[in-house]
């Protein structure tokens, strides 16, 4: 299941010296770093990771690292700065009248730098700017292009999300909250059969597809949607590079800066920056076990002059809640009276475990008021990067125009494969097997929770999707829990990702970690939570 | 070569009534439109195309369209508006205190609408807002979601670009400027062999890839770059969904709003909105036959406080110019003195026809000052949507973080295929064949120009890439020429796409239209140009 991780090392930290080489380890290291610096891959001003981190990355002891860095310092390639750790030295000739913001940003530092042969300051500064970070970032940016790294319109990911994105490639961690099927649940064998089928006759040329996506795939998606009660012909469907891109396109293509969207709180949408980067504000609404509560909706919509409502009615991320049919109708009625457009995220709707969910909101829509998002990422394969937006034709055409400007469309190869996957019956066959496996995993996870979290937390019993929303009885500092868990070999999706103010929830997932891994990880997690609730014990 | 176009109809205009059906044509049409309206795909307020356009779309005569629309009007589903053409009627009950901007935008119209049974106004309004448009847009947006269509942060494509994107799927047009290899030049057979090879053993699960992209592909790209003198290990490489996405990521991830980039003028970059949508300004610099002129560069960089320089040194788009080695070194020296970062677009560099181009700028860079873009779109297959950015590690990591937020990475299937394509030698084999074919096509195009454009225009002899930059002896109104050419069956890329103020250039391409098509199309184009230079003749 984790064979991919075993055979490939983590990115950015992949090189290690070769103990079998005739060259001493420290020399191998200094040579390697010299190449990085001389090629510009490590540009002037870039901060190296602290020595203990370098030891971990390189798998060598401290004295080896100190010797290697000493060699580089003697060559004038790196230099120590008080309070600034070790940085790549600036060997450029000083230029008169330099104009780049890169220069502006680091001008004061350059003046202070003495050039060749500066002594090493060691690792006095932590590698993460808040001083309480994970010490995972091996390198801090600075200088030239690097001064731009914190510029730009787009927000960086939340620190915890950045940590998670990086740590997902760290070996040996048990990933308790990952919202992605484990490699073992993905249909490697069926995909291979499907590709073999495709390659039995000459493929069509892989040109750019039409702005809305390949007609073949749109037609296959149209048939798929009809099974869920959604009548949408191919002209109403836009193929996207995953559902996330659909959100991104809507954020930049349909909503004016400063508009507000209503959404469930907590929500997946809080964990990404698609809307915030486009200047869109959020107003969260509470849920009960039947879904979004509609009583405050009208007042809140008027107060905020809301531009739309975002909802995940089926197997909500992160709470796993299934909105019932009555609530769906009520939601359509209330928003209909308001003329409020809806963005329905249907990412999980086909992943029911017990019985199929009620009709999607889009199936109840007769006004073109609902945009519906779907994806193959949660079931067939995230790596296909295939999703879709269903909506009124003028709207999907506007989004298609922006998509053409963004990436000229999703991969034609993926679209070809996805169409065959759906039409050839591979998808339905896979879904049936996947549901059976997920039922077993869900039940195993629930049994473990009963055993280890009784008296410590409450949780829902999900009828589908990927998630169990663990509600701790008492608040805990979640960022501290995240770090403690990482040290103990666990990767967590803490509740503050989905609701910034949260301090008592965790999103658990039974689709990535195996039942065996959960059996190891959940008791460790319970122990950490107990400790953090009772500091000093 | 155009078999894909023949078997698939154009999007959004795909349905036509079936003459063999027992149902009369007008009834088939009114039923089809009724479905569109009742499902919300055509939302309230949406404007239908003018009748003559509907006739063309549906392949029926005017009286059939009039009868069908009359039936819909009698049902209250559509209504005429003075000056507003025919629109989908708003059947929703009027809501008190509606807050959606959709309502706000169309409130006045709704008040004026009488509801059921309004008479048809016919096609008084042109379908395109400037009244001089192409009459191609079948439907105009309005109401609910549709009022958002003109909102959003992202600019729509230029009208000519939108027209081109749509018209590329119109059958029978000769595409004289398309920057994409024709399907016949794409390696359908080799791709099929490669996929068959891949599917001989079970594929790895198609999970999400690492933020920088799959290690296998980054390693293959690293080897490929080394052939061009660029030393970049896989940690310095970010895989993107085509080079366009690379530009997009740089625009939103590295540049503050209001910054200025220097670039060649004309340039491909003027034809897309990646940078403008991120609030970045352009300052164009002139070129000669050896590339960008560097004499005004330093002054302009200081005056505009330029954040970076964008350049396409090899087989420039749209001019085809190859920057020589001396100019490249000069450019590196001048920008080095300024500390000015460079974005080098290497999309065409491997497509040399006579001799390989000089070393890329990135190969001359020792400071990490150059970001280098590459792609498989121009040679292997646009539909793979695989490109890369090479740069300092901190910079590519920042861009990778944004990419994760944008679409969670490029298709794993495409990445797997691209890695095999490069490593298995398929790419080199294909390039050699492609170069031979392009040489023949270039020479044929040049011969045709000699025959039909002598005394009318001047042009370069491209040493690689896709383009001939046709410089007309006298200015012509390019938008008028575009429309006249479309009526005559030609699709043009006019110079104003690449330099807004231009009125005397056309980008010709020898990679999409076949020599036979050029033989038909170029004399027609010459005739149109002659006419427009001498109005009234």
Contacts between the chains, C-beta under 8 A, distances in Angstrom:
chain1	res1	chain2	res2	distance
A	4	B	204	6.0
A	4	B	205	7.2
A	4	B	207	7.1
A	8	B	215	4.8
A	8	B	216	8.0
A	9	B	215	7.8
A	10	B	210	8.0
A	11	B	210	4.8
A	11	B	211	7.2
A	11	B	212	5.1
A	11	B	215	6.7
A	11	B	234	7.4
A	11	B	235	6.4
A	12	B	212	7.4
A	12	B	235	5.0
A	12	B	393	6.6
A	12	B	397	6.9
A	14	B	215	7.5
A	14	B	234	7.2
A	14	B	235	6.8
A	15	B	233	7.6
A	15	B	235	7.9
A	35	B	231	7.5
A	35	B	233	8.0
A	36	B	233	7.9
A	36	B	393	7.7
A	38	B	366	6.2
A	39	B	231	5.1
A	39	B	232	7.1
A	39	B	236	7.8
A	39	B	366	7.1
A	39	B	368	7.8
A	40	B	365	5.3
A	40	B	366	5.6
A	40	B	367	5.1
A	40	B	368	3.1
A	40	B	369	6.7
A	40	B	370	7.5
A	40	B	392	6.2
A	41	B	232	6.9
A	41	B	233	7.0
A	41	B	235	7.1
A	41	B	236	4.5
A	41	B	368	6.4
A	41	B	392	5.8
A	41	B	393	5.5
A	42	B	368	7.2
A	42	B	392	6.9
A	42	B	393	6.4
A	43	B	367	6.3
A	43	B	368	3.2
A	43	B	369	7.6
A	43	B	392	4.4
A	43	B	394	7.5
A	44	B	367	6.6
A	44	B	368	7.5
A	46	B	392	7.2
A	46	B	393	7.7
A	46	B	394	5.9
A	92	B	336	7.4
A	92	B	339	7.6
A	92	B	367	6.0
A	95	B	336	7.4
A	95	B	337	4.5
A	95	B	338	6.5
A	95	B	339	5.8
A	96	B	337	7.7
A	97	B	302	6.3
A	97	B	338	7.5
A	98	B	337	7.6
A	98	B	338	5.7
A	98	B	339	4.1
A	99	B	301	5.4
A	99	B	302	5.1
A	99	B	305	5.6
A	99	B	306	6.5
A	99	B	338	5.7
A	99	B	339	7.2
A	99	B	340	6.9
A	100	B	306	7.6
A	100	B	307	7.1
A	100	B	308	7.8
A	100	B	338	6.5
A	100	B	339	4.3
A	100	B	340	5.2
A	100	B	341	6.2
A	101	B	256	7.6
A	101	B	259	7.5
A	101	B	305	7.6
A	101	B	307	5.9
A	102	B	339	6.0
A	102	B	341	6.5
A	103	B	339	4.5
A	139	B	393	6.2
A	139	B	394	5.9
A	140	B	394	7.2
A	141	B	392	7.9
A	141	B	394	3.3
A	141	B	395	7.1
A	141	B	398	7.1
A	142	B	394	7.8
A	144	B	339	6.6
A	144	B	341	5.8
A	144	B	367	6.6
A	144	B	368	6.4
A	144	B	369	5.5
A	144	B	392	7.7
A	145	B	254	7.1
A	145	B	341	4.9
A	145	B	368	6.5
A	145	B	369	6.8
A	145	B	371	6.6
A	145	B	391	6.5
A	145	B	392	5.8
A	145	B	395	4.8
A	146	B	368	7.7
A	146	B	392	6.1
A	146	B	394	5.0
A	146	B	395	6.2
A	148	B	254	4.0
A	148	B	255	6.6
A	148	B	256	7.9
A	148	B	307	7.3
A	148	B	341	7.5
A	148	B	395	7.4
A	149	B	254	7.0
A	149	B	394	5.7
A	149	B	395	6.2
A	149	B	398	4.3
A	151	B	254	6.2
A	151	B	255	6.3
A	151	B	256	4.3
A	151	B	259	8.0
A	152	B	252	5.7
A	152	B	253	4.4
A	152	B	254	5.1
A	152	B	255	6.0
A	152	B	256	6.8
A	152	B	278	7.8
A	152	B	398	7.9
A	152	B	402	7.7
A	153	B	251	7.9
A	153	B	252	4.8
A	153	B	255	7.9
A	153	B	256	7.8
A	153	B	257	6.0
A	153	B	278	5.1
A	153	B	279	6.8
A	154	B	252	4.1
A	154	B	253	5.4
A	154	B	402	5.0
A	154	B	405	7.1
A	156	B	398	7.3
A	156	B	401	5.7
A	156	B	402	7.7
A	157	B	401	5.4
A	157	B	404	6.8
A	157	B	405	6.0
A	162	B	401	6.2
A	165	B	211	5.6
A	165	B	401	7.3
A	165	B	404	5.7
A	166	B	211	7.6
A	169	B	210	5.5
A	180	B	207	6.6
A	180	B	208	6.2
A	183	B	204	7.7
A	183	B	205	3.8
A	183	B	207	5.6
A	184	B	205	7.6
A	186	B	205	3.8
A	186	B	206	6.4
A	186	B	207	6.5
A	188	B	202	5.4
A	188	B	203	5.5
A	188	B	204	6.8
A	188	B	205	4.8
A	188	B	206	7.8
A	189	B	202	5.7
A	191	B	203	5.5
A	191	B	206	6.4
A	192	B	199	5.2
A	192	B	201	7.7
A	192	B	202	5.0
A	192	B	203	4.7
A	193	B	199	7.9
A	195	B	195	5.8
A	195	B	198	6.8
A	195	B	199	4.1
A	195	B	203	6.9
A	196	B	196	7.1
A	196	B	199	4.0
A	196	B	200	7.7
A	198	B	195	6.7
A	199	B	192	5.2
A	199	B	193	7.9
A	199	B	195	4.1
A	199	B	196	4.0
A	199	B	199	6.0
A	200	B	196	7.7
A	201	B	192	7.6
A	202	B	188	5.4
A	202	B	189	5.7
A	202	B	192	5.0
A	203	B	188	5.6
A	203	B	191	5.5
A	203	B	192	4.7
A	203	B	195	6.9
A	204	B	4	6.0
A	204	B	183	7.7
A	204	B	188	6.8
A	205	B	4	7.2
A	205	B	183	3.8
A	205	B	184	7.6
A	205	B	186	3.8
A	205	B	188	4.8
A	205	B	381	7.1
A	205	B	383	7.5
A	206	B	186	6.4
A	206	B	188	7.9
A	206	B	191	6.4
A	206	B	381	3.7
A	206	B	382	7.0
A	206	B	383	3.1
A	206	B	384	5.9
A	207	B	4	7.1
A	207	B	180	6.6
A	207	B	183	5.6
A	207	B	186	6.5
A	207	B	381	7.4
A	207	B	382	5.7
A	207	B	383	5.4
A	208	B	180	6.2
A	208	B	382	4.8
A	208	B	383	6.2
A	209	B	383	6.7
A	210	B	11	4.8
A	210	B	169	5.6
A	211	B	11	7.1
A	211	B	165	5.6
A	211	B	166	7.6
A	212	B	11	5.1
A	212	B	12	7.4
A	215	B	8	4.8
A	215	B	9	7.9
A	215	B	11	6.9
A	215	B	14	7.5
A	231	B	35	7.5
A	231	B	39	5.0
A	232	B	39	7.1
A	232	B	41	6.9
A	233	B	15	7.7
A	233	B	35	8.0
A	233	B	36	7.9
A	233	B	41	7.0
A	234	B	11	7.6
A	234	B	14	7.1
A	235	B	11	6.6
A	235	B	12	5.0
A	235	B	14	6.7
A	235	B	15	7.9
A	235	B	41	7.1
A	236	B	39	7.7
A	236	B	41	4.5
A	240	B	407	8.0
A	241	B	241	6.2
A	241	B	385	8.0
A	241	B	407	4.3
A	241	B	410	7.8
A	241	B	411	7.3
A	242	B	407	5.6
A	242	B	408	5.7
A	244	B	405	7.7
A	244	B	406	7.4
A	244	B	407	5.9
A	244	B	408	5.6
A	245	B	406	6.6
A	245	B	407	4.3
A	248	B	405	7.8
A	248	B	406	5.7
A	248	B	407	7.2
A	251	B	153	7.9
A	252	B	152	5.7
A	252	B	153	4.8
A	252	B	154	4.2
A	252	B	277	7.5
A	253	B	152	4.4
A	253	B	154	5.4
A	254	B	145	7.1
A	254	B	148	4.1
A	254	B	149	7.0
A	254	B	151	6.1
A	254	B	152	5.1
A	255	B	148	6.6
A	255	B	151	6.3
A	255	B	152	6.0
A	255	B	153	7.9
A	256	B	101	7.6
A	256	B	148	7.9
A	256	B	151	4.3
A	256	B	152	6.8
A	256	B	153	7.7
A	257	B	153	6.0
A	259	B	101	7.4
A	272	B	405	6.1
A	273	B	405	5.6
A	274	B	405	6.7
A	277	B	252	7.5
A	277	B	405	7.7
A	278	B	152	7.9
A	278	B	153	5.1
A	279	B	153	6.8
A	301	B	99	5.4
A	302	B	97	6.2
A	302	B	99	5.0
A	305	B	99	5.5
A	305	B	101	7.5
A	306	B	99	6.5
A	306	B	100	7.5
A	307	B	100	7.1
A	307	B	101	5.8
A	307	B	148	7.3
A	308	B	100	7.8
A	336	B	92	7.2
A	336	B	95	7.5
A	337	B	95	4.5
A	337	B	96	7.9
A	337	B	98	7.5
A	338	B	95	6.4
A	338	B	97	7.7
A	338	B	98	5.6
A	338	B	99	5.8
A	338	B	100	6.5
A	339	B	92	7.5
A	339	B	95	5.8
A	339	B	98	4.1
A	339	B	99	7.3
A	339	B	100	4.3
A	339	B	102	5.9
A	339	B	103	4.4
A	339	B	144	6.6
A	340	B	99	7.0
A	340	B	100	5.1
A	341	B	100	6.3
A	341	B	102	6.5
A	341	B	144	5.8
A	341	B	145	4.9
A	341	B	148	7.5
A	365	B	40	5.3
A	366	B	38	6.1
A	366	B	39	7.2
A	366	B	40	5.6
A	367	B	40	5.1
A	367	B	43	6.3
A	367	B	44	6.6
A	367	B	92	6.1
A	367	B	144	6.6
A	368	B	39	7.7
A	368	B	40	3.1
A	368	B	41	6.4
A	368	B	42	7.1
A	368	B	43	3.2
A	368	B	44	7.6
A	368	B	144	6.4
A	368	B	145	6.5
A	368	B	146	7.6
A	369	B	40	6.7
A	369	B	43	7.6
A	369	B	144	5.5
A	369	B	145	6.8
A	370	B	40	7.5
A	371	B	145	6.6
A	377	B	408	7.8
A	381	B	205	7.1
A	381	B	206	3.7
A	381	B	207	7.4
A	381	B	412	7.4
A	381	B	413	8.0
A	382	B	206	7.0
A	382	B	207	5.7
A	382	B	208	4.8
A	382	B	408	7.1
A	382	B	412	7.7
A	383	B	205	7.6
A	383	B	206	3.2
A	383	B	207	5.4
A	383	B	208	6.2
A	383	B	209	6.7
A	383	B	411	6.7
A	383	B	412	2.7
A	383	B	413	6.3
A	384	B	206	5.8
A	384	B	411	6.2
A	384	B	412	7.2
A	384	B	413	6.0
A	385	B	241	8.0
A	385	B	407	6.4
A	385	B	408	6.9
A	385	B	409	7.1
A	385	B	410	6.9
A	385	B	411	4.5
A	385	B	412	7.4
A	386	B	411	7.9
A	391	B	145	6.5
A	392	B	40	6.1
A	392	B	41	5.8
A	392	B	42	6.9
A	392	B	43	4.4
A	392	B	46	7.1
A	392	B	141	8.0
A	392	B	144	7.7
A	392	B	145	5.8
A	392	B	146	6.1
A	393	B	12	6.6
A	393	B	36	7.7
A	393	B	41	5.4
A	393	B	42	6.4
A	393	B	46	7.8
A	393	B	139	6.2
A	394	B	43	7.5
A	394	B	46	5.9
A	394	B	139	5.9
A	394	B	140	7.2
A	394	B	141	3.4
A	394	B	142	7.9
A	394	B	146	5.1
A	394	B	149	5.6
A	395	B	141	7.2
A	395	B	145	4.8
A	395	B	146	6.2
A	395	B	148	7.4
A	395	B	149	6.1
A	397	B	12	6.8
A	398	B	141	7.1
A	398	B	149	4.3
A	398	B	152	7.8
A	398	B	156	7.3
A	401	B	156	5.7
A	401	B	157	5.4
A	401	B	162	6.2
A	401	B	165	7.3
A	402	B	152	7.7
A	402	B	154	5.0
A	402	B	156	7.7
A	404	B	157	6.8
A	404	B	165	5.8
A	405	B	154	7.2
A	405	B	157	6.0
A	405	B	244	7.7
A	405	B	248	7.8
A	405	B	272	6.0
A	405	B	273	5.5
A	405	B	274	6.7
A	405	B	277	7.7
A	406	B	244	7.4
A	406	B	245	6.6
A	406	B	248	5.7
A	406	B	406	7.8
A	407	B	241	4.3
A	407	B	242	5.6
A	407	B	244	5.9
A	407	B	245	4.3
A	407	B	248	7.3
A	407	B	385	6.4
A	407	B	407	7.4
A	408	B	242	5.7
A	408	B	244	5.6
A	408	B	377	7.9
A	408	B	382	7.1
A	408	B	385	6.9
A	409	B	385	7.1
A	410	B	241	7.9
A	410	B	385	6.9
A	410	B	411	7.1
A	411	B	241	7.3
A	411	B	383	6.7
A	411	B	384	6.3
A	411	B	385	4.4
A	411	B	386	7.9
A	411	B	410	7.1
A	411	B	411	3.9
A	411	B	413	6.9
A	411	B	414	4.3
A	412	B	381	7.4
A	412	B	382	7.7
A	412	B	383	2.7
A	412	B	384	7.2
A	412	B	385	7.3
A	413	B	383	6.3
A	413	B	384	6.0
A	413	B	411	6.9
A	413	B	413	5.8
A	413	B	414	5.3
A	413	B	417	6.0
A	414	B	411	4.3
A	414	B	413	5.3
A	414	B	414	6.2
A	417	B	413	5.9
